Amino acid sequence: MRVISQDGTIDMPYDYFSLYISWAKIASGKVEDRNVFSIVCHNLSSPNGTKLAEYSTEEKVKKAMKMLRIAYENNVFYHCTAGSKCFEEVRSILSEEQFQKATTEYFQFPAEEELE
């Protein structure tokens, strides 16, 4: 499965990196300080980390990470059961949209407003 950054500029295989949540307080002289929660990728080619997504609340960043885990679990299930009787049974239960979502080979982090 591939993971795509929130803005679509980074696309990489999920198996070759680790992700973590980073938190920062942004200070501005004219505007109130605000918190920013980022999902950061770390691997050999980016030892200092590369930001994949940014959200305004801890709840949203955790929800985005949970969405990634669910997409990955669905993808693993799809690969393990493809062609089996179990797979055909699951396919018959799901709507076309649900089936497409469960068998997609990529995940793109959602925009801030998609997590409202």
MOPAC internal coordinates of N, CA, C and O (Angstrom, degrees):
PM7 1SCF
backbone

  N    0.0000 0     0.00 0     0.00 0    0    0    0
  C    1.4449 1     0.00 0     0.00 0    1    0    0
  C    1.5276 1   109.21 1     0.00 0    2    1    0
  O    1.2310 1   120.88 1   -34.18 1    3    2    1
  N    1.3119 1   115.93 1   145.82 1    3    2    1
  C    1.4596 1   121.03 1   179.09 1    5    3    2
  C    1.5246 1   109.22 1  -107.45 1    6    5    3
  O    1.2310 1   121.05 1   -31.24 1    7    6    5
  N    1.3264 1   115.60 1   148.76 1    7    6    5
  C    1.4639 1   122.18 1   176.86 1    9    7    6
  C    1.5203 1   107.74 1  -116.37 1   10    9    7
  O    1.2310 1   121.25 1   -47.75 1   11   10    9
  N    1.3317 1   115.22 1   132.25 1   11   10    9
  C    1.4581 1   121.84 1  -178.32 1   13   11   10
  C    1.5275 1   108.18 1  -115.95 1   14   13   11
  O    1.2310 1   121.04 1   -43.24 1   15   14   13
  N    1.3243 1   115.62 1   136.76 1   15   14   13
  C    1.4680 1   120.27 1   179.69 1   17   15   14
  C    1.5230 1   110.70 1   -64.22 1   18   17   15
  O    1.2310 1   121.36 1   -16.91 1   19   18   17
  N    1.3019 1   115.01 1   163.09 1   19   18   17
  C    1.4556 1   122.99 1  -178.42 1   21   19   18
  C    1.5307 1   111.57 1   -54.82 1   22   21   19
  O    1.2310 1   120.06 1   139.83 1   23   22   21
  N    1.3307 1   117.49 1   -40.17 1   23   22   21
  C    1.4677 1   120.69 1  -178.15 1   25   23   22
  C    1.5232 1   112.95 1   -91.94 1   26   25   23
  O    1.2310 1   119.67 1  -179.77 1   27   26   25
  N    1.3252 1   118.23 1     0.23 1   27   26   25
  C    1.4504 1   122.28 1   176.41 1   29   27   26
  C    1.5172 1   115.53 1    81.62 1   30   29   27
  O    1.2310 1   119.48 1  -174.50 1   31   30   29
  N    1.3329 1   118.59 1     5.50 1   31   30   29
  C    1.4666 1   120.58 1  -176.70 1   33   31   30
  C    1.5251 1   113.74 1   -87.50 1   34   33   31
  O    1.2310 1   119.73 1   165.44 1   35   34   33
  N    1.3266 1   118.13 1   -14.56 1   35   34   33
  C    1.4621 1   121.87 1  -179.83 1   37   35   34
  C    1.5248 1   108.19 1  -123.43 1   38   37   35
  O    1.2310 1   120.91 1   -47.99 1   39   38   37
  N    1.3253 1   115.86 1   132.01 1   39   38   37
  C    1.4602 1   122.63 1  -179.08 1   41   39   38
  C    1.5256 1   106.55 1  -140.38 1   42   41   39
  O    1.2310 1   120.61 1   -62.87 1   43   42   41
  N    1.3286 1   116.44 1   117.13 1   43   42   41
  C    1.4675 1   118.89 1  -175.65 1   45   43   42
  C    1.5161 1   111.22 1  -146.34 1   46   45   43
  O    1.2310 1   120.33 1   -22.60 1   47   46   45
  N    1.3413 1   116.98 1   157.40 1   47   46   45
  C    1.4650 1   120.34 1   177.38 1   49   47   46
  C    1.5304 1   110.83 1   -70.74 1   50   49   47
  O    1.2310 1   120.87 1   -44.82 1   51   50   49
  N    1.3129 1   115.94 1   135.18 1   51   50   49
  C    1.4632 1   122.63 1  -175.33 1   53   51   50
  C    1.5247 1   112.75 1   -62.28 1   54   53   51
  O    1.2310 1   119.74 1   151.26 1   55   54   53
  N    1.3061 1   118.10 1   -28.74 1   55   54   53
  C    1.4645 1   121.46 1  -175.07 1   57   55   54
  C    1.5267 1   114.90 1   -75.86 1   58   57   55
  O    1.2310 1   119.32 1   171.72 1   59   58   57
  N    1.3161 1   118.91 1    -8.28 1   59   58   57
  C    1.4569 1   120.73 1  -171.48 1   61   59   58
  C    1.5286 1   115.22 1  -110.43 1   62   61   59
  O    1.2310 1   119.54 1  -160.22 1   63   62   61
  N    1.2989 1   118.49 1    19.78 1   63   62   61
  C    1.4606 1   119.89 1   178.75 1   65   63   62
  C    1.5206 1   110.41 1  -157.57 1   66   65   63
  O    1.2310 1   121.01 1   -11.20 1   67   66   65
  N    1.3011 1   115.68 1   168.80 1   67   66   65
  C    1.4552 1   120.82 1   173.56 1   69   67   66
  C    1.5212 1   108.14 1  -118.84 1   70   69   67
  O    1.2310 1   121.01 1   -26.76 1   71   70   69
  N    1.3057 1   115.67 1   153.24 1   71   70   69
  C    1.4584 1   121.50 1  -179.79 1   73   71   70
  C    1.5192 1   109.79 1  -118.92 1   74   73   71
  O    1.2310 1   121.15 1   -31.10 1   75   74   73
  N    1.3168 1   115.41 1   148.90 1   75   74   73
  C    1.4574 1   120.12 1   172.93 1   77   75   74
  C    1.5152 1   109.05 1  -147.81 1   78   77   75
  O    1.2310 1   121.45 1   -18.69 1   79   78   77
  N    1.3243 1   114.82 1   161.31 1   79   78   77
  C    1.4645 1   121.25 1   178.88 1   81   79   78
  C    1.5159 1   107.90 1   -96.79 1   82   81   79
  O    1.2310 1   121.41 1   -48.55 1   83   82   81
  N    1.3130 1   114.92 1   131.45 1   83   82   81
  C    1.4559 1   121.82 1   179.22 1   85   83   82
  C    1.5271 1   108.24 1  -117.30 1   86   85   83
  O    1.2310 1   120.68 1   -36.00 1   87   86   85
  N    1.3177 1   116.31 1   144.00 1   87   86   85
  C    1.4546 1   121.70 1  -178.87 1   89   87   86
  C    1.5149 1   109.28 1  -124.03 1   90   89   87
  O    1.2310 1   120.66 1   -40.51 1   91   90   89
  N    1.3385 1   116.35 1   139.49 1   91   90   89
  C    1.4672 1   120.43 1   177.22 1   93   91   90
  C    1.5127 1   109.21 1  -146.09 1   94   93   91
  O    1.2310 1   121.15 1   -31.20 1   95   94   93
  N    1.3172 1   115.40 1   148.80 1   95   94   93
  C    1.4620 1   121.31 1   173.87 1   97   95   94
  C    1.5205 1   106.59 1  -103.21 1   98   97   95
  O    1.2310 1   120.98 1   -53.98 1   99   98   97
  N    1.3245 1   115.73 1   126.02 1   99   98   97
  C    1.4639 1   120.97 1  -179.01 1  101   99   98
  C    1.5250 1   107.33 1  -100.00 1  102  101   99
  O    1.2310 1   121.07 1   -59.82 1  103  102  101
  N    1.3124 1   115.56 1   120.18 1  103  102  101
  C    1.4601 1   120.73 1  -179.17 1  105  103  102
  C    1.5295 1   109.52 1  -101.94 1  106  105  103
  O    1.2310 1   121.45 1   -39.98 1  107  106  105
  N    1.3103 1   114.82 1   140.02 1  107  106  105
  C    1.4585 1   120.51 1   178.00 1  109  107  106
  C    1.5173 1   107.54 1  -139.56 1  110  109  107
  O    1.2310 1   120.37 1   -37.85 1  111  110  109
  N    1.3022 1   116.89 1   142.15 1  111  110  109
  C    1.4571 1   120.79 1  -178.53 1  113  111  110
  C    1.5160 1   113.74 1   -66.99 1  114  113  111
  O    1.2310 1   120.02 1   149.04 1  115  114  113
  N    1.3351 1   117.56 1   -30.96 1  115  114  113
  C    1.4630 1   121.31 1  -175.52 1  117  115  114
  C    1.5248 1   113.60 1  -101.93 1  118  117  115
  O    1.2310 1   120.28 1   154.08 1  119  118  117
  N    1.3040 1   117.07 1   -25.92 1  119  118  117
  C    1.4589 1   121.36 1  -175.93 1  121  119  118
  C    1.5169 1   108.93 1  -114.21 1  122  121  119
  O    1.2310 1   121.17 1   -25.82 1  123  122  121
  N    1.3344 1   115.38 1   154.18 1  123  122  121
  C    1.4617 1   119.09 1   177.48 1  125  123  122
  C    1.5270 1   110.60 1   -58.90 1  126  125  123
  O    1.2310 1   121.56 1   -30.59 1  127  126  125
  N    1.3233 1   114.61 1   149.41 1  127  126  125
  C    1.4571 1   119.20 1   174.21 1  129  127  126
  C    1.5317 1   108.37 1   -60.26 1  130  129  127
  O    1.2310 1   120.73 1   -30.88 1  131  130  129
  N    1.3293 1   116.20 1   149.12 1  131  130  129
  C    1.4595 1   119.41 1   177.50 1  133  131  130
  C    1.5209 1   109.52 1  -138.52 1  134  133  131
  O    1.2310 1   121.35 1   -26.82 1  135  134  133
  N    1.3072 1   115.02 1   153.18 1  135  134  133
  C    1.4583 1   121.22 1   177.66 1  137  135  134
  C    1.5195 1   109.38 1   -91.92 1  138  137  135
  O    1.2310 1   120.88 1   -35.35 1  139  138  137
  N    1.3150 1   115.91 1   144.65 1  139  138  137
  C    1.4578 1   122.22 1   175.13 1  141  139  138
  C    1.5141 1   107.45 1  -130.11 1  142  141  139
  O    1.2310 1   120.77 1   -50.04 1  143  142  141
  N    1.3246 1   116.12 1   129.96 1  143  142  141
  C    1.4572 1   122.51 1   178.43 1  145  143  142
  C    1.5201 1   107.46 1  -113.27 1  146  145  143
  O    1.2310 1   120.47 1   -55.65 1  147  146  145
  N    1.3162 1   116.71 1   124.35 1  147  146  145
  C    1.4619 1   121.50 1  -176.85 1  149  147  146
  C    1.5181 1   110.82 1  -118.73 1  150  149  147
  O    1.2310 1   121.18 1   -29.40 1  151  150  149
  N    1.3268 1   115.36 1   150.60 1  151  150  149
  C    1.4511 1   122.00 1   169.48 1  153  151  150
  C    1.5159 1   105.28 1  -101.87 1  154  153  151
  O    1.2310 1   121.18 1   -58.63 1  155  154  153
  N    1.3277 1   115.35 1   121.37 1  155  154  153
  C    1.4610 1   121.52 1  -172.95 1  157  155  154
  C    1.5217 1   109.41 1  -117.31 1  158  157  155
  O    1.2310 1   121.43 1   -40.56 1  159  158  157
  N    1.3204 1   114.87 1   139.44 1  159  158  157
  C    1.4608 1   123.03 1   178.27 1  161  159  158
  C    1.5220 1   108.47 1  -100.05 1  162  161  159
  O    1.2310 1   120.93 1   -41.63 1  163  162  161
  N    1.3134 1   115.83 1   138.37 1  163  162  161
  C    1.4558 1   120.89 1   177.73 1  165  163  162
  C    1.5254 1   107.89 1  -131.46 1  166  165  163
  O    1.2310 1   120.62 1   -53.06 1  167  166  165
  N    1.3408 1   116.42 1   126.94 1  167  166  165
  C    1.4621 1   121.68 1   173.19 1  169  167  166
  C    1.5274 1   108.82 1  -153.79 1  170  169  167
  O    1.2310 1   120.00 1     5.49 1  171  170  169
  N    1.3202 1   117.61 1  -174.51 1  171  170  169
  C    1.4631 1   120.50 1  -177.03 1  173  171  170
  C    1.5245 1   112.84 1   -62.95 1  174  173  171
  O    1.2310 1   120.17 1   146.68 1  175  174  173
  N    1.3274 1   117.28 1   -33.32 1  175  174  173
  C    1.4660 1   118.65 1  -178.70 1  177  175  174
  C    1.5232 1   112.60 1   -84.55 1  178  177  175
  O    1.2310 1   119.62 1   169.84 1  179  178  177
  N    1.3158 1   118.33 1   -10.16 1  179  178  177
  C    1.4693 1   121.24 1   174.97 1  181  179  178
  C    1.5247 1   109.78 1  -137.19 1  182  181  179
  O    1.2310 1   120.01 1  -110.45 1  183  182  181
  N    1.3325 1   117.60 1    69.55 1  183  182  181
  C    1.4698 1   120.87 1  -175.38 1  185  183  182
  C    1.5305 1   113.88 1   -62.36 1  186  185  183
  O    1.2310 1   120.03 1   155.57 1  187  186  185
  N    1.3337 1   117.56 1   -24.43 1  187  186  185
  C    1.4666 1   120.12 1   178.08 1  189  187  186
  C    1.5237 1   112.37 1   -89.76 1  190  189  187
  O    1.2310 1   120.65 1   174.22 1  191  190  189
  N    1.3126 1   116.36 1    -5.78 1  191  190  189
  C    1.4530 1   121.33 1   177.90 1  193  191  190
  C    1.5129 1   112.68 1    95.56 1  194  193  191
  O    1.2310 1   121.27 1   -30.44 1  195  194  193
  N    1.3229 1   115.18 1   149.56 1  195  194  193
  C    1.4551 1   123.55 1   176.72 1  197  195  194
  C    1.5144 1   107.97 1  -128.98 1  198  197  195
  O    1.2310 1   120.23 1   -52.13 1  199  198  197
  N    1.3239 1   117.17 1   127.87 1  199  198  197
  C    1.4637 1   121.42 1  -178.45 1  201  199  198
  C    1.5247 1   109.70 1   -73.12 1  202  201  199
  O    1.2310 1   120.70 1   -52.49 1  203  202  201
  N    1.3351 1   116.27 1   127.51 1  203  202  201
  C    1.4543 1   122.08 1   177.93 1  205  203  202
  C    1.5206 1   112.23 1  -102.28 1  206  205  203
  O    1.2310 1   120.30 1   151.94 1  207  206  205
  N    1.3306 1   117.03 1   -28.06 1  207  206  205
  C    1.4653 1   120.65 1  -177.82 1  209  207  206
  C    1.5266 1   109.37 1  -158.73 1  210  209  207
  O    1.2310 1   121.28 1   -22.02 1  211  210  209
  N    1.3245 1   115.16 1   157.98 1  211  210  209
  C    1.4651 1   120.58 1  -179.74 1  213  211  210
  C    1.5240 1   109.08 1  -141.61 1  214  213  211
  O    1.2310 1   121.23 1   -43.77 1  215  214  213
  N    1.3433 1   115.26 1   136.23 1  215  214  213
  C    1.4639 1   121.50 1  -178.06 1  217  215  214
  C    1.5258 1   109.91 1  -137.11 1  218  217  215
  O    1.2310 1   121.18 1   -21.22 1  219  218  217
  N    1.3324 1   115.34 1   158.78 1  219  218  217
  C    1.4629 1   120.36 1  -174.98 1  221  219  218
  C    1.5262 1   113.83 1   -87.27 1  222  221  219
  O    1.2310 1   120.13 1   163.88 1  223  222  221
  N    1.3314 1   117.35 1   -16.12 1  223  222  221
  C    1.4662 1   119.25 1  -178.78 1  225  223  222
  C    1.5280 1   111.15 1  -133.18 1  226  225  223
  O    1.2310 1   121.63 1   -23.23 1  227  226  225
  N    1.2996 1   114.49 1   156.77 1  227  226  225
  C    1.4623 1   120.61 1   177.78 1  229  227  226
  C    1.5301 1   110.38 1   -64.99 1  230  229  227
  O    1.2310 1   120.27 1   143.46 1  231  230  229
  N    1.3268 1   117.09 1   -36.54 1  231  230  229
  C    1.4615 1   120.60 1   179.66 1  233  231  230
  C    1.5261 1   111.25 1   -61.96 1  234  233  231
  O    1.2310 1   120.37 1   138.35 1  235  234  233
  N    1.3353 1   116.90 1   -41.65 1  235  234  233
  C    1.4616 1   120.25 1  -179.29 1  237  235  234
  C    1.5217 1   112.03 1   -67.75 1  238  237  235
  O    1.2310 1   120.11 1   138.42 1  239  238  237
  N    1.3161 1   117.39 1   -41.58 1  239  238  237
  C    1.4674 1   119.25 1  -179.40 1  241  239  238
  C    1.5211 1   110.18 1   -66.79 1  242  241  239
  O    1.2310 1   119.94 1   142.57 1  243  242  241
  N    1.3158 1   117.72 1   -37.43 1  243  242  241
  C    1.4639 1   120.65 1   177.33 1  245  243  242
  C    1.5304 1   110.78 1   -68.09 1  246  245  243
  O    1.2310 1   120.25 1   142.31 1  247  246  245
  N    1.3269 1   117.13 1   -37.69 1  247  246  245
  C    1.4611 1   120.84 1   177.92 1  249  247  246
  C    1.5314 1   110.39 1   -63.82 1  250  249  247
  O    1.2310 1   120.06 1   138.68 1  251  250  249
  N    1.3354 1   117.48 1   -41.32 1  251  250  249
  C    1.4705 1   121.51 1   178.77 1  253  251  250
  C    1.5309 1   110.27 1   -63.23 1  254  253  251
  O    1.2310 1   119.84 1   138.25 1  255  254  253
  N    1.3283 1   117.91 1   -41.75 1  255  254  253
  C    1.4665 1   121.05 1   178.09 1  257  255  254
  C    1.5339 1   110.47 1   -64.73 1  258  257  255
  O    1.2310 1   120.37 1   140.66 1  259  258  257
  N    1.3282 1   116.89 1   -39.34 1  259  258  257
  C    1.4589 1   120.61 1   178.05 1  261  259  258
  C    1.5285 1   110.51 1   -64.25 1  262  261  259
  O    1.2310 1   120.44 1   140.06 1  263  262  261
  N    1.3327 1   116.76 1   -39.94 1  263  262  261
  C    1.4637 1   120.91 1   177.60 1  265  263  262
  C    1.5274 1   110.58 1   -60.71 1  266  265  263
  O    1.2310 1   120.14 1   140.25 1  267  266  265
  N    1.3259 1   117.34 1   -39.75 1  267  266  265
  C    1.4634 1   121.28 1   177.79 1  269  267  266
  C    1.5289 1   110.62 1   -63.70 1  270  269  267
  O    1.2310 1   120.21 1   134.63 1  271  270  269
  N    1.3274 1   117.20 1   -45.37 1  271  270  269
  C    1.4631 1   120.54 1   179.78 1  273  271  270
  C    1.5309 1   111.29 1   -61.00 1  274  273  271
  O    1.2310 1   120.25 1   137.95 1  275  274  273
  N    1.3268 1   117.14 1   -42.05 1  275  274  273
  C    1.4669 1   121.12 1   179.18 1  277  275  274
  C    1.5216 1   110.62 1   -64.61 1  278  277  275
  O    1.2310 1   120.45 1   137.00 1  279  278  277
  N    1.3336 1   116.75 1   -43.00 1  279  278  277
  C    1.4715 1   120.22 1   178.23 1  281  279  278
  C    1.5215 1   110.38 1   -61.06 1  282  281  279
  O    1.2310 1   120.42 1   139.01 1  283  282  281
  N    1.3191 1   116.81 1   -40.99 1  283  282  281
  C    1.4656 1   120.43 1   179.61 1  285  283  282
  C    1.5303 1   110.80 1   -66.54 1  286  285  283
  O    1.2310 1   120.03 1   136.12 1  287  286  285
  N    1.3232 1   117.54 1   -43.88 1  287  286  285
  C    1.4622 1   121.10 1   178.86 1  289  287  286
  C    1.5305 1   110.70 1   -60.97 1  290  289  287
  O    1.2310 1   120.47 1   137.40 1  291  290  289
  N    1.3386 1   116.71 1   -42.60 1  291  290  289
  C    1.4615 1   120.45 1   177.67 1  293  291  290
  C    1.5275 1   110.45 1   -61.50 1  294  293  291
  O    1.2310 1   120.78 1   139.26 1  295  294  293
  N    1.3241 1   116.11 1   -40.74 1  295  294  293
  C    1.4587 1   121.09 1  -179.14 1  297  295  294
  C    1.5216 1   111.16 1   -65.48 1  298  297  295
  O    1.2310 1   120.29 1   137.17 1  299  298  297
  N    1.3141 1   117.05 1   -42.83 1  299  298  297
  C    1.4646 1   121.30 1   178.24 1  301  299  298
  C    1.5287 1   109.89 1   -63.30 1  302  301  299
  O    1.2310 1   120.66 1   135.87 1  303  302  301
  N    1.3340 1   116.35 1   -44.13 1  303  302  301
  C    1.4659 1   120.54 1   178.36 1  305  303  302
  C    1.5252 1   110.15 1   -59.14 1  306  305  303
  O    1.2310 1   120.65 1   134.92 1  307  306  305
  N    1.3101 1   116.36 1   -45.08 1  307  306  305
  C    1.4597 1   121.99 1  -179.88 1  309  307  306
  C    1.5307 1   110.63 1   -58.32 1  310  309  307
  O    1.2310 1   120.30 1   132.48 1  311  310  309
  N    1.3254 1   117.03 1   -47.52 1  311  310  309
  C    1.4603 1   120.70 1  -178.71 1  313  311  310
  C    1.5280 1   112.74 1   -67.70 1  314  313  311
  O    1.2310 1   120.29 1   145.12 1  315  314  313
  N    1.3197 1   117.06 1   -34.88 1  315  314  313
  C    1.4632 1   120.57 1  -178.67 1  317  315  314
  C    1.5277 1   112.85 1   -75.20 1  318  317  315
  O    1.2310 1   120.51 1   152.18 1  319  318  317
  N    1.3214 1   116.63 1   -27.82 1  319  318  317
  C    1.4670 1   118.94 1  -174.19 1  321  319  318
  C    1.5237 1   114.40 1  -109.81 1  322  321  319
  O    1.2310 1   119.53 1   172.03 1  323  322  321
  N    1.3329 1   118.51 1    -7.97 1  323  322  321
  C    1.4674 1   121.03 1  -177.32 1  325  323  322
  C    1.5289 1   110.68 1   -51.11 1  326  325  323
  O    1.2310 1   121.02 1   -47.95 1  327  326  325
  N    1.3185 1   115.66 1   132.05 1  327  326  325
  C    1.4618 1   120.92 1   178.84 1  329  327  326
  C    1.5146 1   114.72 1    85.93 1  330  329  327
  O    1.2310 1   119.89 1   173.78 1  331  330  329
  N    1.3355 1   117.82 1    -6.22 1  331  330  329
  C    1.4612 1   119.98 1  -178.75 1  333  331  330
  C    1.5312 1   110.96 1   -93.41 1  334  333  331
  O    1.2310 1   120.90 1   -12.36 1  335  334  333
  N    1.3179 1   115.88 1   167.64 1  335  334  333
  C    1.4659 1   121.31 1   176.88 1  337  335  334
  C    1.5346 1   109.92 1   -63.20 1  338  337  335
  O    1.2310 1   120.84 1   140.57 1  339  338  337
  N    1.3283 1   116.00 1   -39.43 1  339  338  337
  C    1.4720 1   120.96 1   178.21 1  341  339  338
  C    1.5319 1   110.45 1   -58.29 1  342  341  339
  O    1.2310 1   120.71 1   136.77 1  343  342  341
  N    1.3138 1   116.25 1   -43.23 1  343  342  341
  C    1.4680 1   121.83 1   179.76 1  345  343  342
  C    1.5249 1   110.16 1   -60.43 1  346  345  343
  O    1.2310 1   120.53 1   134.41 1  347  346  345
  N    1.3224 1   116.60 1   -45.59 1  347  346  345
  C    1.4692 1   120.90 1  -179.47 1  349  347  346
  C    1.5324 1   110.72 1   -63.88 1  350  349  347
  O    1.2310 1   120.27 1   142.87 1  351  350  349
  N    1.3314 1   117.10 1   -37.13 1  351  350  349
  C    1.4651 1   120.86 1   178.26 1  353  351  350
  C    1.5270 1   110.53 1   -65.42 1  354  353  351
  O    1.2310 1   120.55 1   135.09 1  355  354  353
  N    1.3398 1   116.56 1   -44.91 1  355  354  353
  C    1.4685 1   120.50 1   178.98 1  357  355  354
  C    1.5266 1   109.73 1   -63.55 1  358  357  355
  O    1.2310 1   120.74 1   138.08 1  359  358  357
  N    1.3046 1   116.19 1   -41.92 1  359  358  357
  C    1.4718 1   120.18 1  -179.84 1  361  359  358
  C    1.5264 1   111.06 1   -60.47 1  362  361  359
  O    1.2310 1   120.14 1   141.69 1  363  362  361
  N    1.3145 1   117.35 1   -38.31 1  363  362  361
  C    1.4653 1   120.30 1  -178.85 1  365  363  362
  C    1.5293 1   112.12 1   -71.06 1  366  365  363
  O    1.2310 1   120.13 1   156.06 1  367  366  365
  N    1.3125 1   117.35 1   -23.94 1  367  366  365
  C    1.4665 1   121.64 1  -179.76 1  369  367  366
  C    1.5260 1   111.74 1   -81.58 1  370  369  367
  O    1.2310 1   120.52 1   143.25 1  371  370  369
  N    1.3320 1   116.62 1   -36.75 1  371  370  369
  C    1.4651 1   121.56 1  -175.58 1  373  371  370
  C    1.5219 1   112.06 1   -79.97 1  374  373  371
  O    1.2310 1   121.35 1   -31.11 1  375  374  373
  N    1.3371 1   115.02 1   148.89 1  375  374  373
  C    1.4634 1   119.11 1   171.68 1  377  375  374
  C    1.5301 1   107.74 1   -71.22 1  378  377  375
  O    1.2310 1   120.25 1   -13.31 1  379  378  377
  N    1.3178 1   117.13 1   166.69 1  379  378  377
  C    1.4655 1   120.69 1   179.26 1  381  379  378
  C    1.5270 1   110.67 1   -58.95 1  382  381  379
  O    1.2310 1   120.43 1   139.67 1  383  382  381
  N    1.3333 1   116.78 1   -40.33 1  383  382  381
  C    1.4745 1   121.52 1   179.50 1  385  383  382
  C    1.5271 1   110.92 1   -65.46 1  386  385  383
  O    1.2310 1   120.30 1   135.74 1  387  386  385
  N    1.3282 1   117.02 1   -44.26 1  387  386  385
  C    1.4617 1   120.77 1   179.14 1  389  387  386
  C    1.5292 1   110.63 1   -64.11 1  390  389  387
  O    1.2310 1   120.39 1   138.95 1  391  390  389
  N    1.3293 1   116.86 1   -41.05 1  391  390  389
  C    1.4578 1   120.46 1   179.47 1  393  391  390
  C    1.5247 1   110.58 1   -64.43 1  394  393  391
  O    1.2310 1   120.29 1   136.29 1  395  394  393
  N    1.3240 1   117.05 1   -43.71 1  395  394  393
  C    1.4659 1   121.17 1   179.06 1  397  395  394
  C    1.5273 1   110.32 1   -60.16 1  398  397  395
  O    1.2310 1   120.77 1   135.59 1  399  398  397
  N    1.3221 1   116.14 1   -44.41 1  399  398  397
  C    1.4649 1   120.67 1  -179.80 1  401  399  398
  C    1.5314 1   111.45 1   -63.92 1  402  401  399
  O    1.2310 1   120.64 1   139.74 1  403  402  401
  N    1.3273 1   116.38 1   -40.26 1  403  402  401
  C    1.4647 1   120.53 1  -177.65 1  405  403  402
  C    1.5236 1   112.99 1   -71.80 1  406  405  403
  O    1.2310 1   119.94 1   156.32 1  407  406  405
  N    1.3200 1   117.72 1   -23.68 1  407  406  405
  C    1.4641 1   120.32 1  -176.25 1  409  407  406
  C    1.5327 1   112.95 1  -107.95 1  410  409  407
  O    1.2310 1   120.26 1  -170.77 1  411  410  409
  N    1.3117 1   117.11 1     9.23 1  411  410  409
  C    1.4564 1   120.71 1   179.04 1  413  411  410
  C    1.5232 1   110.06 1   -68.41 1  414  413  411
  O    1.2310 1   120.73 1   -38.46 1  415  414  413
  N    1.3006 1   116.21 1   141.54 1  415  414  413
  C    1.4621 1   122.05 1  -176.10 1  417  415  414
  C    1.5317 1   113.06 1   -93.74 1  418  417  415
  O    1.2310 1   119.83 1  -168.71 1  419  418  417
  N    1.3246 1   117.93 1    11.29 1  419  418  417
  C    1.4611 1   119.73 1   179.54 1  421  419  418
  C    1.5223 1   110.17 1  -147.15 1  422  421  419
  O    1.2310 1   121.20 1   -16.45 1  423  422  421
  N    1.3251 1   115.31 1   163.55 1  423  422  421
  C    1.4668 1   122.29 1   174.21 1  425  423  422
  C    1.5215 1   107.11 1  -137.20 1  426  425  423
  O    1.2310 1   120.66 1   -51.42 1  427  426  425
  N    1.3148 1   116.34 1   128.58 1  427  426  425
  C    1.4671 1   120.12 1   173.65 1  429  427  426
  C    1.5172 1   108.11 1  -112.46 1  430  429  427
  O    1.2310 1   121.14 1   -49.44 1  431  430  429
  N    1.3367 1   115.42 1   130.56 1  431  430  429
  C    1.4669 1   118.84 1   178.97 1  433  431  430
  C    1.5141 1   109.44 1   -60.45 1  434  433  431
  O    1.2310 1   120.21 1   -47.34 1  435  434  433
  N    1.3440 1   117.20 1   132.66 1  435  434  433
  C    1.4575 1   120.80 1  -176.84 1  437  435  434
  C    1.5261 1   112.71 1   -72.10 1  438  437  435
  O    1.2310 1   121.35 1   -23.14 1  439  438  437
  N    1.3143 1   115.03 1   156.86 1  439  438  437
  C    1.4651 1   120.87 1   174.85 1  441  439  438
  C    1.5262 1   109.20 1   -68.83 1  442  441  439
  O    1.2310 1   120.97 1   -20.47 1  443  442  441
  N    1.3057 1   115.75 1   159.53 1  443  442  441
  C    1.4747 1   122.87 1  -179.70 1  445  443  442
  C    1.5378 1   111.01 1   -50.11 1  446  445  443
  O    1.2310 1   120.63 1   130.69 1  447  446  445
  N    1.3283 1   116.40 1   -49.31 1  447  446  445
  C    1.4675 1   120.36 1  -175.09 1  449  447  446
  C    1.5281 1   113.62 1   -69.95 1  450  449  447
  O    1.2310 1   119.47 1   162.23 1  451  450  449
  N    1.3097 1   118.62 1   -17.77 1  451  450  449
  C    1.4606 1   120.86 1   177.17 1  453  451  450
  C    1.5176 1   112.11 1   -75.31 1  454  453  451
  O    1.2310 1   119.68 1   168.79 1  455  454  453
  N    1.3151 1   118.21 1   -11.21 1  455  454  453
  C    1.4672 1   122.23 1  -178.86 1  457  455  454
  C    1.5212 1   112.76 1  -104.19 1  458  457  455
  O    1.2310 1   119.94 1  -164.59 1  459  458  457
  N    1.2971 1   117.71 1    15.41 1  459  458  457
  C    1.4745 1   121.89 1  -179.52 1  461  459  458
  C    1.5069 1   111.07 1   -63.40 1  462  461  459
  O    1.2310 1   120.10 1   180.00 1  463  462  461

